[in-house]
């Protein structure tokens, strides 16, 4: 079945993985969705363009913020949602359950969480590690990726094991955050997000940008991460 799934989105994704959720079902948080029927998560990733990410230092300029919002979020999210929809259709046609999860949607305004963590699904699929910024950091492109997920009960094969953190003593994202939202702790399995990241500080910063007539955009943690940068890039 995995061959059929891959063919349905051939040439459109940069990373693809399958996570076996059964050993960690109690650790996969969802905002109201019953996770019991779903034993596997398919993770699909698209790389962000270097030139778009390099606009982050210019985010106070409206043209740069619009370009980043369009090509790092809106367009990529639409591409991911199209792929998860097609993957879910393939799985359903084979007689199994499939739940495509929106690439970027806040399902819990109070907790500031999505319906399911795409980063955790990709981590469990062996595509990368959870960084000090709570971003999914991949060996190939660092955190310069966006992911979407399809939950299913189709009997798929896990693509890998979760990677241990490779951030080491690096504090680039922690030191660069304009609101000091990160504690600098490495990811520890089972530890709450709040041990590493204050999502409310981040959200208040973005809301303040809106009140100032600016576009909600930051991305500093993603931009400053040394993983995935071009070799000739300097922060």
N, C-alpha and C positions, 0 to 999 in steps of 0.2 A: 504493500500500500504506500510506503514512503516514496517509492519511485513515482507513483501517480500524483502524489501531493507535490513533489518537487517539480514535475513536468507542468503542473497547473500554473506555476509561477516562475518558470524557467527564465533565467536572465534578468529577473527583476530584484532579487535579493542579494545581499553581500554576505550575510551570515544566516545559518539555518541550524537549529538544534532541537532535540527532543529531550524533555526532562521527565523522569519517572517520579511522580508525585506521591506514590504510595508510602514510601518510608518517612515522608515529611508532611503528610496531609495536615497534621495539627499545626504546623508552622506556617502554612500558606494562608495568609490572611485575605479575606474578601469582605466587601462591604454589602452583606446581605445575600450574596450568591451562595447557594448550597454547593459546596465543593465535592460532596461525597460521590456523585456519579462520575467524576472525572479523575482518571488515574494518570493521565499524561498531559503535558503542556508542550505545544509546538511553539518555538520561539523563532521569529523572523526579524532580521535586522537590516537596516539600510545605513550606509555610511554618509555622513554629512560632508559637504564640499569644503575643502580647505579655505577657499576664498570667502565663503560665507562665514565660517567660524572666525576667520581673521578680521571680521567686521566688529567683533565684540568690543575692542578698545574704543571704537567710534560710536558706541551705542547711544550717546547723547545726541548724535546727528540723526535727524528723522529719516533721511534716505537710507542710512545704514540699518537702523532699527526695522524699517519696513522690509528691507531685503532679507534680513535675518529672520524676522517673523514669518515671511512668506516661504523661504526656501529651507529653513531649519525646522520649521514646525508645520505650517499649513500644507504645503505640497507633499512633504515627506509623510505626514500623517495620512493624507488621502491615498498615497501609494500603498502604505502599509495596510490601511483598512480594506483596500481593494483586494490585496493578496490574501488577507485572513478570511475575507468573504468567499473567495474562490476555493481556498483550502477547506473551509468548513463545508462547502457544497460537495466537494469530492468525498469527504469523509461521510457525510450524510447519505450520499448516493450509494456508498458501500454498506450502509445499514447500521452505522454507528452514530453516537451522539457527538455533536460539535458545537462549541460555544465560542464565536469570535469575540475578542475583547478589544474595545476601542483603543486605538493607538495613544490617544491622549484625552482623557476625560476625568474630571474630578467627581467621584461617586460619593464622596463623604466631605461635605463642606466643613464640618467641625474638625475632623481628623486630617483633612487635606490629603486624602488618599484616593488612588484610582480603584476601580472595581477589583482588580488583581494586579500585583506588582510585576510589570514586564521585566524589570531588572532582576527580580528574584527568579523568575522563570528562566531567563537567559543564564543566570548564574548556575542554577540547578542543572541546566543542559550542558554545562561545561564550556560556555562561550566566553567567560570572563570572570572577574572577581569584583566584589563590592568594594569600592574605594572609600577613602575617608570623607569624600564628598557625597557618599551614598549613591553615586553614579555607578553604572556597570562599566568597568574598564576592561577592554578587550586587548589581547596581545597585538592584534593587527592595527587597530585604529584608536586605541585608548578609549576614552569616553565619547569620542566623536561619532556616536551612533544613535539611532532611534530604533526602538523595538515595538513589536506588537505580538500578541499571543492568541493561540487557539487552544482551548481546553477540550479534551476528548476522552472517550473510553475505548477508542480503537487500540488494539494491541500493537503498539509501536515499540521500537527498540531505543533505549536511551542512548544519546550521542556522546555522553561523557560524564565526568564527575565535576562537582564544584571546585573551582580553583581557589587555592589559598591566596590571601592578599599579597600583592607584590609591591605595595607602596613603600614599604620599608620606613625610613626616617623622613621621607619627603613630606613637606608641609605646604607645598605650593598652593593647593586649593584652599587650605585652611587660612593661610596668611593673606590670600588675595580676596577673600570674601568681603564685600563692602559692609556687611552687617555682622560679621563674626558668627555665622550660623553653625559652624562646625567645631566640634570639640577636639578633633585631631586623633580620635581613637580609631584603630584599625577595626575592621568588621569582625565580630565574634558571633558564631552561629547561635541563634536563639535570643540574642540580645536585642532589646527594642531599638527602633530607629532613633528614638530620642537620646540614646546614649552617644550618638555621633552627630545628630543633625537636628536643629530647631527649625522645623518647617514654617512655624509661625513668623519667625524673624524674616525669612525669605519672602513669605507672602505679604507681610506688611511693607517690605521694601518695594515690591512690585506694585502694590496698591498706591503707595506714595508717588510712584512714577506717574500713575494714571492721574492722580489729583494735580500733578504739575503739568498735565497736558502731554506727557510723553507716552510712548508705546511700552507696554510691559515687556521688558527684555533685560536679561542679565547675561548668563552664560559664562561668567568669569571663571568659575570652577572648571568648566569644561575646557575653556581656552587655555588656562594656565597649566593644565596637567601635562607633564612631559611625555607621558605615554601617548603615542599616536601622532605626535608632532612631526612635521617634515624635518629631516636631518639638518637643513640649513636654517630652520626657524629659531629665533630667540624671542623670549617674552619681553 
